[in-house]
Amino acid sequence: MTIDSALVGRLLAAQFPQWAELPLTLVEQGGADHVIHRLGETMSVRLPRSGWADGEAAKQYTWLRHLAPRLPLPVPEPLGLGTPGCGYPWHWSVTRWLDGTTATVEGLADPELTGRQLAEFLRTLHEIPPARTLVPGAHPELVHAPLAARDEATRAAIEAVAGVFDAAAMTEVWDNALRAPAWEREPVWCHGDFHTGNLLTAGGKLSAVIDFGGVGMGDPACDLVIAYTLLSPTTRPVFRSALGLDDATWTRGMGWALATGLNAYTRHAATEPRVARQAARQLTEVLTEHTAPSAS
């Protein structure tokens, strides 16, 4: 459906009239799942493009208020949870605007420092008390699907890109990840979509982590995707050492990086060159590590 400033303005007027007179500016690269408008100077409005992301606004509104005070980097502050209305069928959100530019490999002032910052953020996230401690009760919205749930789609994607990437090597990475021992400890908090597009920098340093729509509890391996989207063969060891996860978790993390990279590449390579370049780099970094002499 068309999600333009006029629709956003009508939703604000109906549900948050105190902000309805503030100017709205479309954020051009808002993401694949949401349309984002800057609201005034200090806020943003995020509206899902489809029902796929409908539950994300409510989940972030509930949990970021518990997670944010415990984290070492700024994250979006929920200010309002919008409900369906004005012909728009999904929940949406108003959050505090965070300044910064999307993280890129070229824009890092000190890549090794970035590796340590990323590890500190994830370590701290993993140590936050479980959801049932913060809010008593069951929280099925936080349960992450296991890596094996992506098996059929990942093998199909490997076959689809066999003429572009080394299909045999990718199959080895995937098989290794599925054979690796599972995470048998208590589930930990995970960002769920921890890649360059959801990191902001200022002055070449990490300044914020955004888009917690995939936040949940489970295997921390899913957040190791960042090691292949932002880091390099020289900085990944810094990140891995500072994070301190075991070899099996790292192997599963390579599987997550392969699966998500293939998903992005096969979905967007033909239509979005920017996403295709990022996904290609992600896959190349996974294969580089897999074929390196020191690879486990």
FENSULWO-V451198 format. One record per backbone hydrogen bond with DSSP energy under -1.0 kcal/mol. CO is the residue of the C=O (numbers start at 1). NH is the residue of the N-H. If there is no record, write none. Layout:
<<CO NH> <CO NH>>
This chain:
<<4 8> <5 9> <6 10> <7 11> <8 12> <9 13> <10 14> <11 15> <12 16> <16 19> <19 22> <23 40> <25 38> <33 49> <35 47> <36 27> <37 45> <38 25> <39 43> <42 97> <43 39> <44 95> <45 37> <46 93> <47 35> <50 53> <51 54> <53 56> <55 59> <56 60> <57 61> <58 62> <59 63> <60 64> <63 66> <63 67> <64 68> <67 70> <68 71> <74 209> <77 96> <80 94> <82 92> <85 88> <88 85> <92 82> <93 46> <94 79> <94 80> <95 44> <101 201> <105 108> <110 114> <111 115> <112 116> <113 117> <114 118> <115 119> <116 120> <117 121> <118 122> <119 123> <120 124> <121 125> <122 126> <123 127> <125 128> <130 133> <130 134> <131 135> <139 142> <140 143> <142 217> <146 149> <147 150> <148 151> <150 154> <151 155> <152 156> <153 157> <154 158> <155 159> <156 160> <157 161> <159 162> <161 164> <161 165> <165 167> <166 170> <167 171> <168 172> <169 173> <170 174> <171 175> <172 176> <173 177> <174 178> <175 179> <176 180> <188 218> <190 216> <193 195> <195 198> <196 199> <198 210> <199 103> <200 207> <200 208> <201 101> <202 205> <204 109> <205 202> <208 200> <212 215> <216 190> <217 144> <218 188> <219 222> <220 223> <221 224> <223 226> <224 227> <225 228> <226 230> <226 231> <232 236> <235 239> <236 240> <237 241> <238 242> <239 243> <240 244> <246 250> <247 251> <248 252> <249 253> <250 254> <251 255> <252 256> <253 257> <254 258> <255 259> <256 260> <257 261> <258 262> <259 263> <260 264> <261 265> <262 266> <263 267> <264 268> <265 269> <268 271> <268 272> <272 276> <273 277> <274 278> <275 279> <276 280> <277 281> <278 282> <279 283> <280 284> <281 285> <282 286> <283 287> <284 288> <285 289> <286 290> <287 291> <292 295>>
